[in-house]
Amino acid sequence: MLIKTKGIVLRTKKYSETSVIVDMFTELKGLRSYIVSGVRTQNARMSASLFQIMTPLEIVAYHRDDQELTRLKEVKPSFIFHSIPFDIRKGAVGMFMTEVARKTIHGHEEHPELFDFLLNTFVFLDETTKPFANLHLHFLLNLTDYLGFQPGGTFSDETPYFDLQEGFFTDLQPVHAHSLSPHFSQKISQLLQSPAEKCHEVPLSREERKFLLNQLLNYYRLHIDHFPTIHSHEVLEEVLG
């Protein structure tokens, strides 16, 4: 059958001489893979530029629940990025968020709230004229809500430590190594309480930002079995001041 839905490109791989396989997170059918034939030819019916990672699309696709790989019938952009392709810093942030999404989102279930979260974050990144150096941290923290391990409890003078292993703010510093000091626990709390458009107001130095990024990736490792290595964070650390 044919389905019409929105999607976000998470990865594109070469398939044969002229075709590609596109991994896409869709609004109606979750994570899906599609063969796009002839896209790498001079007279391609569908432009290869449509399948750049993080591109939001409207698609008409052939769909069968018993098949992992189907084909696209129609595709068009649902939003055209105006700044991300031309801003190396925005591109690095977008690449990082896309890689995290691709390596943490699984299954074919409908999840419109998660789809909206991803789409709105990419659109905000493209449109914002404000500083965005904290956006990837804000993204990591808020994505945990959809993945099932959002930090619990509240930071306060009585609960000043964030336990990465248990996933909540606590009154006593844990005896294991996976916890944050009161200073960084407060930063986590501030980022959690800030909307995306104000997350830049949380004061962080470059070194603090780098430290929190690595701690949050460790948080993911502690809560996702076989969490794969994230490679794009190395580029991200280089371009973000």
C-alpha positions in Angstrom: 0.0 0.0 0.0 1.0 3.6 -0.3 1.4 5.9 2.7 1.9 9.6 2.8 4.0 10.9 5.7 6.7 13.3 6.8 10.3 12.2 7.3 13.7 13.3 8.4 16.8 11.9 6.6 19.2 10.3 9.1 21.6 8.6 6.7 22.1 8.0 3.0 24.2 5.1 1.7 25.3 4.3 -1.9 23.5 1.2 -3.3 24.6 0.0 -6.7 26.0 2.4 -9.3 23.1 4.8 -9.4 20.9 4.2 -6.4 20.9 5.0 -2.6 19.4 3.6 0.5 17.9 6.3 2.7 17.4 5.8 6.5 14.6 8.1 7.6 12.6 8.7 10.8 9.0 9.1 9.7 6.1 10.6 11.5 3.7 7.6 10.9 6.0 4.6 10.7 9.0 5.3 12.8 12.4 4.4 11.5 12.3 3.2 7.9 14.7 2.5 5.0 14.0 3.2 1.4 15.7 2.4 -1.9 15.8 5.4 -4.3 16.7 4.2 -7.8 18.6 6.2 -10.3 19.1 9.2 -8.0 22.8 9.4 -9.0 22.2 9.8 -12.7 22.1 13.0 -14.8 18.4 12.7 -15.5 17.3 11.6 -12.0 13.6 11.9 -11.2 14.5 12.7 -7.6 17.4 15.0 -6.8 20.2 13.6 -4.7 20.2 16.9 -2.8 16.8 15.9 -1.2 18.5 13.1 0.7 21.2 15.1 2.6 21.1 14.2 6.2 18.7 16.0 8.5 16.6 17.1 5.5 12.8 17.3 6.3 10.7 15.7 3.6 7.2 14.9 2.6 7.0 11.5 1.1 4.7 9.0 -0.6 6.1 5.5 0.0 5.3 2.0 -0.8 4.8 0.3 2.5 4.6 -3.3 3.9 4.9 -4.1 7.5 6.8 -7.3 6.7 9.5 -5.6 4.6 12.4 -3.6 6.0 13.3 -2.0 2.7 10.7 -0.4 0.3 10.7 2.3 -2.3 9.7 5.9 -2.5 7.1 7.0 -5.1 7.1 10.8 -4.5 9.3 13.1 -2.4 9.5 16.8 -1.8 11.1 19.0 0.9 8.8 20.0 3.8 11.3 22.7 5.0 14.3 24.1 3.2 17.3 25.0 5.3 18.7 28.5 4.7 21.6 28.7 7.1 22.7 25.2 8.1 24.3 24.3 4.8 26.4 27.4 4.8 27.4 27.7 8.5 30.1 25.2 9.6 29.2 25.5 13.2 25.5 24.9 12.7 26.3 22.1 10.4 28.4 20.4 13.1 25.7 20.7 15.6 23.1 19.3 13.2 25.4 16.4 12.2 25.9 15.6 15.9 22.2 15.6 16.7 21.5 13.5 13.6 24.1 10.9 14.5 22.7 10.7 18.1 19.1 10.3 16.8 20.2 7.6 14.3 22.0 5.6 16.9 19.3 5.8 19.7 15.9 5.7 17.9 14.7 2.2 17.0 11.5 0.5 15.9 8.8 1.2 13.4 6.1 2.6 15.8 4.4 5.8 15.2 5.9 8.5 17.5 4.7 12.0 16.4 5.9 13.7 19.6 9.4 12.5 19.0 9.2 13.4 15.3 8.0 17.0 16.2 10.9 17.3 18.7 13.5 16.4 16.1 12.0 18.6 13.4 11.5 21.6 15.7 15.1 21.3 16.9 16.5 21.3 13.4 14.3 24.1 12.3 15.2 26.2 15.3 18.9 25.5 14.6 18.5 26.8 11.1 16.4 29.9 11.9 18.1 31.1 15.1 20.2 34.2 15.2 21.1 33.7 18.8 24.1 31.8 20.2 23.5 28.0 19.9 26.7 26.6 21.5 24.6 24.9 24.2 21.9 23.5 21.9 23.5 20.0 21.5 23.5 19.7 25.3 19.9 20.8 25.5 19.1 18.3 22.8 20.8 15.4 24.6 19.0 16.1 27.8 15.5 16.5 26.2 15.9 13.5 23.9 16.1 11.3 27.1 12.4 12.1 27.7 11.5 10.2 24.6 14.0 7.4 25.1 12.8 6.7 28.7 15.6 7.9 31.0 15.0 11.6 31.6 16.7 12.8 34.7 14.5 12.5 37.7 14.1 14.7 40.8 15.1 18.3 41.2 18.4 20.1 41.8 18.4 22.0 45.1 20.6 22.7 48.1 19.2 19.4 49.6 19.8 17.4 46.4 22.9 18.9 44.8 24.4 15.8 43.1 23.2 14.3 39.8 23.7 10.5 39.8 24.4 9.6 36.2 24.1 5.9 36.9 20.7 6.1 38.7 19.4 9.0 36.7 18.3 11.4 39.4 19.4 14.2 41.7 20.4 13.0 45.2 21.4 14.4 48.5 24.6 12.4 48.9 27.4 12.1 46.5 27.3 8.6 45.1 30.2 6.2 46.0 30.6 5.2 42.4 32.4 7.4 39.8 29.3 8.2 37.6 28.1 11.4 39.2 28.3 15.2 38.8 29.5 17.8 41.2 26.9 20.4 42.5 28.3 22.9 40.0 27.7 20.7 36.9 24.5 19.3 38.4 23.1 22.8 38.6 24.1 23.3 34.9 22.1 20.2 34.0 19.1 21.4 35.9 19.3 24.9 34.2 19.5 23.3 30.7 16.5 21.1 31.5 14.4 24.0 32.6 15.3 26.2 29.6 13.5 26.2 26.3 15.7 25.8 23.3 15.6 29.5 22.4 17.0 30.4 25.9 19.4 27.6 26.5 22.3 29.9 25.5 21.6 31.9 28.6 23.1 29.0 30.8 26.7 30.2 31.3 29.2 27.6 30.2 32.9 28.0 29.2 34.3 25.9 26.4 35.9 23.5 28.8 32.7 23.1 30.8 30.7 22.5 27.7 33.2 19.9 26.6 33.1 18.2 30.0 29.3 18.1 30.1 29.1 16.7 26.6 31.3 13.8 27.5 29.4 13.2 30.8 26.0 13.2 28.9 27.3 10.7 26.4 28.4 8.6 29.3 24.9 9.0 30.7 23.6 7.5 27.4 26.1 4.6 27.7 24.9 3.8 31.2 21.2 3.7 30.1 21.3 2.3 26.6 22.6 -1.2 26.1 25.4 -1.4 23.5 25.3 2.3 22.9 27.6 2.9 19.9 30.4 5.3 19.7 29.4 8.8 18.6 32.0 10.2 16.2 30.7 13.6 15.3 31.2 15.1 18.8 34.9 15.4 18.1 34.2 17.8 15.2 31.7 19.5 17.3 34.2 20.2 20.1 36.6 21.7 17.5 34.1 24.2 16.0 32.2 25.3 19.1 33.9 27.9 21.3 
